[in-house]
């Protein structure tokens, strides 16, 4: 579980880094919506986008590792394939009718970078999607008409494009899976030993005890309301100097 926790926290860090890279030409800019990213800003967005989706892939892999460890609870999950794991998890996860499309799209987008040798050639650019500038991959369509996973055709189906999935939706889609994972783990654990534990906490002098005085009306009915008011009194005093006194005497 610590590996999954570390992966998810790192994913949040990369999400923030991506949004910071977008900041100079995003809605927070005083130049928006006429802001156009420089080439250096585009490169920064490209780098942080790639890092985010690499980290996302690692987070899904960490999730699958936890599921494999508790096969007695979840059953045997597919090995060595995040794609097959997501398909298998679709029937077990939470809100997967919506989340699966986001998770799979993020996996496919990451594969365009990580497995470029098995993907069709493409160029990357930046494009505005709603109010956000995102990375977009563009390539020429094959004569067979087969598009890369997650891509859409345009220009009379002569070209294809693949817009980076929204990072906030990706983080939300994978994080909500903890609500499907953790309760199942807890339900499958033997807690009998914990129920038989005889350990009790020892109060110190600074702990609040059950006999701590409670301030309330003696008849247990609050029939008056009080409020605290603070008044600030300011007094201005003129400080005289020896020179002032001398001029006054003359």
C-alpha positions as CSV (number, residue, x, y, z in Angstrom):
1,X,0.0,0.0,0.0
2,X,2.9,2.4,0.6
3,X,3.9,2.0,-3.0
4,X,0.4,2.9,-4.2
5,X,0.4,5.9,-1.8
6,X,3.7,7.1,-3.1
7,X,2.6,6.8,-6.7
8,X,-0.6,8.7,-6.2
9,X,1.1,11.5,-4.3
10,X,3.7,11.8,-7.0
11,X,0.8,11.9,-9.6
12,X,-0.6,14.9,-7.7
13,X,2.7,16.6,-7.9
14,X,3.0,16.0,-11.6
15,X,-0.6,17.3,-12.1
16,X,0.4,20.5,-10.3
17,X,3.6,20.8,-12.3
18,X,1.6,20.5,-15.5
19,X,-0.9,23.2,-14.5
20,X,2.0,25.5,-13.5
21,X,3.6,25.0,-16.9
22,X,0.3,26.0,-18.5
23,X,-0.1,29.0,-16.2
24,X,1.8,31.6,-18.3
25,X,-0.7,31.3,-21.2
26,X,-3.7,29.9,-19.4
27,X,-6.9,31.7,-18.1
28,X,-4.8,33.0,-15.2
29,X,-2.7,35.1,-17.5
30,X,-3.5,38.8,-17.9
31,X,-3.1,38.3,-21.7
32,X,-5.8,35.6,-21.9
33,X,-7.4,34.8,-24.3
34,X,-4.9,36.4,-26.7
35,X,-2.0,34.7,-25.1
36,X,0.1,32.5,-27.4
37,X,2.7,30.2,-25.9
38,X,6.3,30.7,-26.9
39,X,8.3,27.8,-28.2
40,X,10.0,27.5,-24.9
41,X,6.6,27.4,-23.1
42,X,5.4,24.7,-25.5
43,X,8.4,22.6,-24.7
44,X,7.8,23.0,-21.0
45,X,4.2,21.9,-21.5
46,X,5.3,19.0,-23.5
47,X,7.9,17.8,-20.9
48,X,5.4,18.1,-18.0
49,X,2.7,16.4,-19.9
50,X,4.9,13.4,-20.7
51,X,6.0,13.2,-17.1
52,X,2.4,13.3,-15.9
53,X,1.3,10.4,-18.0
54,X,4.4,8.4,-17.2
55,X,3.5,8.9,-13.6
56,X,-0.1,8.0,-14.2
57,X,1.0,4.7,-15.8
58,X,3.1,4.0,-12.7
59,X,0.2,4.7,-10.4
60,X,-2.1,2.2,-12.3
61,X,0.7,-0.4,-12.1
62,X,1.0,0.2,-8.3
63,X,-2.8,-0.2,-8.1
64,X,-2.6,-3.5,-10.0
65,X,0.2,-4.7,-7.7
66,X,-2.0,-4.2,-4.6
67,X,-4.8,-6.1,-6.3
68,X,-2.5,-9.0,-7.1
69,X,-1.2,-9.1,-3.6
70,X,-4.8,-9.6,-2.3
71,X,-5.9,-12.1,-4.9
72,X,-7.9,-13.9,-2.2
73,X,-10.2,-10.9,-2.2
74,X,-10.2,-9.8,-5.8
75,X,-9.3,-12.9,-7.7
76,X,-6.5,-13.4,-10.2
77,X,-5.9,-10.2,-12.2
78,X,-4.0,-10.0,-15.5
79,X,-0.3,-9.7,-15.3
80,X,2.2,-7.5,-17.2
81,X,-0.4,-5.4,-19.0
82,X,-2.0,-2.2,-17.7
83,X,-4.5,-2.3,-20.6
84,X,-5.7,-5.8,-19.7
85,X,-5.8,-4.9,-16.0
86,X,-8.0,-1.9,-16.7
87,X,-10.4,-4.0,-18.7
88,X,-10.5,-6.6,-15.9
89,X,-10.9,-3.9,-13.2
90,X,-13.8,-2.4,-15.2
91,X,-16.4,-4.7,-13.5
92,X,-14.9,-4.3,-10.1
93,X,-14.0,-0.6,-9.8
94,X,-16.1,2.4,-8.9
95,X,-17.9,4.6,-11.5
96,X,-16.1,2.7,-14.2
97,X,-18.8,3.5,-16.8
98,X,-17.2,7.0,-16.9
99,X,-13.8,6.4,-15.3
100,X,-12.8,3.5,-17.6
101,X,-12.8,5.7,-20.8
102,X,-10.6,8.3,-19.0
103,X,-8.2,5.8,-17.6
104,X,-7.9,3.9,-20.9
105,X,-7.5,7.2,-22.9
106,X,-4.7,8.2,-20.5
107,X,-3.0,4.9,-21.0
108,X,-3.2,5.0,-24.7
109,X,-1.9,8.6,-24.8
110,X,1.1,7.6,-22.7
111,X,1.8,4.7,-25.0
112,X,2.3,7.1,-27.9
113,X,5.5,8.3,-26.1
114,X,6.6,5.2,-24.4
115,X,6.2,2.9,-27.4
116,X,6.8,5.3,-30.3
117,X,8.5,2.5,-32.3
118,X,5.3,0.6,-32.6
119,X,3.1,3.7,-33.2
120,X,2.7,5.7,-36.4
121,X,4.8,8.8,-36.9
122,X,3.4,12.0,-35.4
123,X,4.2,15.6,-34.6
124,X,3.2,17.4,-31.4
125,X,1.7,20.8,-31.1
126,X,-0.4,22.8,-28.5
127,X,-4.1,23.4,-29.0
128,X,-6.8,25.1,-27.0
129,X,-9.4,22.8,-25.6
130,X,-12.1,25.0,-24.0
131,X,-10.1,27.3,-21.8
132,X,-7.1,25.1,-21.5
133,X,-4.0,24.7,-23.7
134,X,-3.1,21.1,-24.0
135,X,-0.6,18.9,-25.9
136,X,-2.0,17.4,-29.1
137,X,-0.4,14.7,-31.3
138,X,-1.0,14.9,-35.1
139,X,-0.1,12.3,-37.8
140,X,-1.1,11.2,-41.2
141,X,-3.8,8.5,-41.5
142,X,-2.7,5.1,-42.8
143,X,-4.1,3.8,-46.1
144,X,-5.8,1.0,-44.1
145,X,-7.8,3.6,-42.2
146,X,-6.7,2.2,-38.9
147,X,-6.1,5.0,-36.3
148,X,-3.9,4.8,-33.2
149,X,-5.8,4.0,-30.1
150,X,-7.6,7.0,-28.7
151,X,-7.0,9.2,-31.9
152,X,-9.7,10.9,-34.0
153,X,-9.5,11.6,-37.7
154,X,-9.9,15.0,-39.3
155,X,-9.2,16.9,-42.6
156,X,-11.3,14.5,-44.6
157,X,-9.8,11.6,-42.7
158,X,-6.4,12.3,-44.1
159,X,-4.9,13.1,-40.7
160,X,-5.5,12.0,-37.1
161,X,-5.1,13.9,-33.8
162,X,-4.9,12.8,-30.2
163,X,-5.6,15.5,-27.6
164,X,-4.1,14.9,-24.1
165,X,-6.8,13.8,-21.7
166,X,-7.6,16.3,-18.9
167,X,-5.2,15.7,-16.0
168,X,-7.8,16.6,-13.4
169,X,-10.2,14.0,-14.7
170,X,-7.4,11.4,-14.9
171,X,-6.4,12.0,-11.3
172,X,-10.0,11.8,-10.2
173,X,-10.7,8.6,-12.1
174,X,-7.9,6.7,-10.6
175,X,-8.2,8.2,-7.1
176,X,-11.8,7.2,-6.7
177,X,-10.8,3.6,-7.3
178,X,-9.5,3.6,-3.7
179,X,-13.1,3.7,-2.6
180,X,-13.6,0.4,-4.3
181,X,-10.2,-1.0,-3.2
182,X,-9.9,-0.2,0.5
183,X,-13.4,-1.3,1.7
184,X,-12.9,-4.7,0.0
185,X,-9.6,-5.1,1.7
186,X,-11.0,-4.3,5.1
187,X,-14.0,-6.6,4.6
188,X,-11.6,-9.5,3.8
189,X,-9.3,-9.1,6.8
190,X,-9.5,-11.2,10.0
191,X,-10.1,-8.6,12.7
192,X,-10.8,-11.1,15.5
193,X,-7.4,-10.5,17.1
194,X,-8.0,-6.8,17.2
195,X,-11.4,-7.3,18.8
196,X,-9.8,-9.3,21.6
197,X,-7.2,-6.7,22.3
198,X,-7.2,-5.7,26.0
199,X,-4.9,-2.7,25.7
200,X,-6.4,0.6,27.0
201,X,-5.0,4.1,26.8
202,X,-3.5,5.7,29.9
203,X,-4.5,9.3,30.4
204,X,-1.9,11.8,31.3
205,X,-2.3,14.9,33.4
206,X,-2.9,17.0,30.3
207,X,-5.6,14.8,28.8
208,X,-9.2,15.8,28.9
209,X,-11.1,13.3,31.2
210,X,-14.7,12.4,31.5
211,X,-15.0,14.6,34.6
212,X,-13.9,17.7,32.7
213,X,-16.2,20.5,33.8
214,X,-18.8,21.4,31.2
215,X,-20.2,24.9,31.4
216,X,-24.0,25.0,30.9
217,X,-27.1,26.4,32.4
218,X,-27.9,24.7,35.7
219,X,-31.3,23.6,34.4
220,X,-29.7,22.2,31.2
221,X,-31.5,24.8,29.2
222,X,-29.7,27.6,27.5
223,X,-32.1,30.6,27.7
224,X,-29.6,33.5,27.3
225,X,-27.2,34.3,24.5
226,X,-23.9,36.1,25.0
227,X,-21.3,37.5,22.6
228,X,-17.9,38.9,23.1
229,X,-17.1,42.4,21.8
230,X,-13.7,44.0,21.7
231,X,-13.3,47.8,21.7
232,X,-10.0,49.4,20.6
233,X,-9.2,52.7,22.2
234,X,-6.6,54.8,20.4
235,X,-5.1,58.0,22.0
236,X,-2.8,60.3,20.1
237,X,-0.3,62.2,22.3
238,X,2.0,64.9,20.9
239,X,5.6,64.4,22.1
240,X,7.3,67.8,22.8
241,X,11.0,68.3,22.4
242,X,13.4,70.6,24.3
243,X,13.5,72.8,21.2
244,X,9.7,73.2,21.2
245,X,9.9,74.3,24.9
246,X,12.6,76.8,24.2
247,X,10.6,78.4,21.4
248,X,7.5,78.5,23.6
249,X,9.3,80.4,26.3
250,X,10.7,83.0,23.8
